[in-house]
Amino acid sequence: MSFESGRKLGLTASLIAVLMPVIIGIVYVLLILSSITRSFSGSNPSSSGISPFPLSTIILFSLVGAIALAGLILFVISMHRLSQYYNEPSIFKNTLYAFIINIVGTVTAIAIETALIGNLTRSITPTNTQTTAVTPIPTVPPITNIFVQLIVGFLVLAAVALVLGIVSAILYMRVFSILGEKSRVDTFKTAGLLYLIGAVLTIVGVGILLIWVAWILAALGFNSLKPFPTPTTPTYSTVQPPAIQPQLTGVTQKRYCTYCGTENNLDAIYCRACGKQLQ
């Protein structure tokens, strides 16, 4: 039970990790479209006391965060059960350390990204600078300031994510390497190596693709994971040896006369000495 449940939980967590980039991409597209729509509509949510984030965006971000957290928890539980099955505590320890680092990194990234998006939303929202009866003329900050904010926020977010991602990737590589060695599934070792390379190359963009491929390989590894065959006790047949048949020797048996005691052949009828009939 420990092995099978650990395998299924690991497969589920890997599939969630594979689907997360697609979900995040959809959320970002919806967020950009929402920001563009609100900027052209001329509304200023912050001045009216309304949150700069629409309710749909908040719900989507909450859903994405919940799915990602659920995947991490399932992976930790999976590694705990498989570490018990393979009697290798380091599998669970490294996974737990990576989980803590991922949580810290995610909270930090969300805080930085929330501040960045909030500042950007307020910057691109037109504001009225005239209070006369003349129709107000909306003014928008120079596009240069917006790009500077985007670049600075991206660099800070990328630096934090890169450092924490590399440390987490080293731990995940250890987990997959040990798991591949214990289970004799080399796909895990390849997944761990790709995960580390992807974390290092995240700064140039291609690393995200490598990490995504690494989780695909991890899912394939969990899918092909097999338990060790249970050793069987050998059975031995209890064949009785054949009964030993009496063997006739080459020595001729004799019979003795009860009257005179003379030795006679076994097939003799009368004694060769006294002539009496043998009994």
N, C-alpha and C positions, 0 to 999 in steps of 0.2 A: 504493500500500500504506500509506503514511504517513497519508493522509487517511482511508481506510476504517477502518483499525485505530483511529485516534484517535476517529473518530465512534462506533464500536461501544463502545470503552472508556468514552467520555463518557456514552453512553446507559446502560451497565451501572451506572456510578457514580451516575448520577441516580436510577435505579430503586432502588438500595440506599438512597440518602438518603430516598426516598419511603417505603420499607418500614420504616426504622429506628424511627420513632415508634410504629408498631404493635407492633414487637418489644419495644421498651422498655416500652410500656404493659403488655404481657403479663408481662414480667419483674417489674415493680413489683407487679402484682396478686398474682402468686405469692409474692413476698417478704412482702407484707402478710399474706396468708393464712397463710404459714408462721410469721410472728412471732406472730400471734394464736393459732394452734394451740399453739405452744410455751409461750406465756404462760398459757394455760388448763390445760395439762397439768401445770404445777407443776414442770417440770424446770428445772434451773439448769446449763446447759452450761458456763459459765465457771468454776463452782466445782469441776466434775469434770474440768477440764483439757481439755475438748472445745471446739473453736472455736465461737463464738456464731453463726457462719454455717453453715447446712447445706450439704452437698456439692452438692446440686442448685442452690442459689443461686449458689455460687461458679462452677459450670460455666456457668450461664446468663449471669452477668456476663462471664465470660471469652469466651463465644461472641459476645455482643453487642459487646464491645470488639474482637474479631477481625474481625467483619463490618464495623464502622464504620471500622476502620483500613484494611481491604482496599478499601473504597469510596473513601477519601481517596487511597490510593496509585494506584488506577485512574484517578481524576480527574486527578491530577498527571501521570501518563504520557500521558493523553489530551491535556491541554493542551500538553504538550511536543511531541507529534507535530503537533498542529494549528498550533502556533506556527511550526514548521518549514515546514508546508505554506503558510501565509499569509505567511511571512517577517516575523513580528511577535514578537520576543523578549519583549516586555512581557507577553504572554499567559501565558507560562510563569513569568516572574519573579514576577508578582503572585500566581499560583497557589501557587508555592513558599513565598512569605512567608505566605500564608494557611494553608497546610498546617502550617508550623512553629507558628504561633499556635494553631491548632486542637489540635495535639499538646500544647502547654504547657497550654492551657485544659482539655483532657480529663484530663490527669494531675492537675492541681490540683483539678478538680471531683471526680474519683474519690477523691482523698485526703480531701477535706472530707466527702464523702458517706459514705465508709467509716467515718470517725471518728464522724460523726453517727449512723449506723445502729448501730454497735457500742455507743455510749453509750446510745442509746435501747433497744436490746435488753437490755442489762444493767439498765436502769432499770425496765423493765416485767416483769422476771423476778422472781417472788416469792422472798424470802429468809427463812430461819428465824432468828428472834431469840431463841428460848428453847432452852436446852440441858437442861432438866429432863426427867423421865420423862413429863411431861404432853405430850399431842399438840401439836407446834409450831403456832403460829399464823402463817401467812404474812402478811407486811406488804408493802405496795406503796407506793412513793413517791407523794406527792400528785400528782393529775393536772395541777396547775398547773405543777409543775416539768417535767413532760414537754412541755407545750405551750411553755414558755419555751425549752427546748432545741430544739424543732422550729423555733420562730420565729427564734431566733438563728442556727441552722445554715442555715436557708433564706435569711436575709438575707445572710449571708456568701457562700454559694454563688451567690446571685443577683447580688450585686455583682461578683464575679470573672467570672462568666459573661457579664454584661452588657458590661463593659468590653472583654474579649477578643473577645466576639461582634461588637461594633460595629466594632472594628478589622478583624477578619476579613471582615465583611460589606462594608466599603468596598473591600477588595481584590477580593473576589468580584464586586462590582458593576463594577469596572474590567475584570475578565476578561470578564464576559458582555457588557459594552458594546463592548469592542474586538472580541470574537468576532462579535457581531451586526453590527458595521460591516463587518468583513472578509468575512463569509459572506453578508451581505445578508438575514439571518434576524432579523427584528425581535423574535421571541419571546425571544431571548436578552437583549435590552435590557430587556424587561418583567420577565423573571426576575431580572435583577440589581437592578432598582429595588425589586421586591417583597422581595427578600432583605434589602436594607438597611433598608427600612421595618420588616420583620418583626424584624430584630435590635434596632432601637430600641424597638419595642413589645413585646419579649419580657417586659419587666417587668410588663406588664398582662395577659399570657397570650395575647392575640390574635396576638402576633407569631409564636408557634410555628406557628400555622395559616398565616400568610402565608409563612413560610419553607418550609413543606411545599408550599404551592401553587407557590412559586418553583421548587422542584425538579421539580415536575410539568411546569411550563412548560419548564424546561431539558431534561427528557427528550423533550418534544415537539419542541424545537428540534433536538436531536441526531438525532431520528428523521427530520426533514425536511431535514437538512443535505445539500447536494448539492455535488459538486466542480465547479470551474469547467470549462466546455467547453474541450477541447483545440483550440488554433488549427490549422486545416488550411491547407496550402499550395495556393494557387489553381493550377489546371491550365489550360493554354491549348491550343486545338486548332491543329494544324498543317495547315490546309487550303491546298492549293496553289492559287494563282490560275489562272484558266482561261488556256489558251494564247491568245496574241494572234493572231488570224486576220488575214491580210493583207487590207487594205482597198483596194479599187480606187478610184483617184482619178478625178476628173472629166476629167483630161487624157488625150487619146487617144494610145496608144502608136504608134510608127512602126517601119517596117522599111526597110532600105536595100538598093539593088540592088548585087550584088557585081560587076557589070560596069561600070556607069557611076557608081555612087554616088548615084543619085537617090533622094530620100526618097519612100517610098510608104506607103499605108495598111497597117495591120497585117494586114487580111484580103485584100490584093491578091495576085493570083497571077502577073501579068505586070508588068514594069516599065513605067510610063507614059511613060518617056522613050525607052528603047531597044527595048522590046517583048519583051525576053527574059524567060524564066521565072525567077521568083525562087526562090532556094534555101530 
